[in-house]
Every structure is written in structure tokens, then in C-alpha cells.
Amino acid sequence: IDTTQKALREHFGNSSFLPDAILCGNDNLAVAALKLVQSMGRKVPDDVNITGFNNFESRNYTTPTLTTVQSHGFRMGLEAGEQMTHRLKVGS
């Protein structure tokens, strides 16, 4: 969390400007962004929308509960493996 918050502080600089939305690569990064935005006295989602990715359990323990995108990583990996195996057997 500290590393993410430090990176966001450096990105935003000393200005009070925040974007309308922060889209994070996973829910843990989104939790860190949420805590930082709230520590700046801003309200989520009224002032800034924050979205995570992967539907990690941690998102359920924030206030407000984070919006997230649920991915099906295992299923995507299985499908990719099947496609690669097929291409190796029959060609592209």
C-alpha cells in the first residue's frame, strides 16, 4: 500500500488536482488509492471514482466497497493453453 500511495503522490504532485477516475490494475492497488484519496479529504465516489480488477476479497473490507472487474484468470489460461496446443498440432 505504501509503495502505491507514494507513486500516486509523485504522479499527482503537490497539486490538489485529482482525476475524475483512477483505474487500478488490481484491487489491492485500488485499496491503496482509496486510502490515499480519502486521506486527502476527498470522497469516493463523489469526488473520484476508483475501480479495481480481479475481484479480490480485500475490496469487500473498504468503505465504500470498491467497484471491480472480475476476471476468470484460470479459465483464460486454460483456453490459451488449448489454443496453443491446437496450433502446435495443426499449425496456424
N, C-alpha and C positions, 0 to 999 in steps of 0.2 A: 504494500500500500504506500509506504513512504517513497519508494522509487517512482511510482506512478504519479504521486502528488507532486514530487519535485519536478518531474518532467513537464507536468501541466503548468506549474507555476512559471517555469522558464519559458514555456510557449506563450503564455498569456502576458508575461512580463509584469510590470508594476501597475498596469492599467486596470481599471475596474471593468473593462470590456470583457464580456463573455459571449460566446456564440449562442445562437438560439438552441442548438443541439450539440451533444457530444455523443458520437457513436464509438463504442469501445469494442475491441477485438474479442473480449470475453467478459463474463460477468464479474470476475474479480477486479478487473480494471475499472469496470463501471462502478463498483462499490467504492473504490478509491476516489474516482471522480466525484461521486455523490458526496462523500465526506468532505472533500476539498471545497466543492461549490457551497455546501451548507456552512462550512467554517468561514466562508467569505460573506455570510449573511444573505445568501441568495436562496430562493425557494425552488425546489424541484417538484413538479414540472412547471410551475407558474413562470419562473424566470428562465430556466434552462431545462430542456428535455435531455435525459440520459438513457441510452439504450445499451444493453449488453448483448452477449452472444454465447450460446451453448446451454442456457437454462441450468446453470449451476445452482446448487442448493443455497449458496450464500445469498442469492438475490432475495430469498424469502425472509431474510432477517434484517432488511433495511426498511427505513421509513422515509419516503414511501417505498413500497415494493417496486423493484426495478422492472422495467419492460425489458424483455429479452427475446432473442430469436432462437428457437430450438432447432438444433441441427441433429441429424442422425448419423454421426460420425462412423459408427461401426457399419451401418448399412451402406454408407457411401464407400467405405473402404472395401467391403465385400464386393460390391458392384464393380469397382475399379479393378480389383484383382481378377474377377471373372472376365472382364473385357480384355485385360492384358493377356490372360491365358488363352482366350479365344484368338486374339491377334497373333500370338506366338504359334498357335497350332495351324491356323489357316491363312495367315498373312494379313496385311492391312486390308 
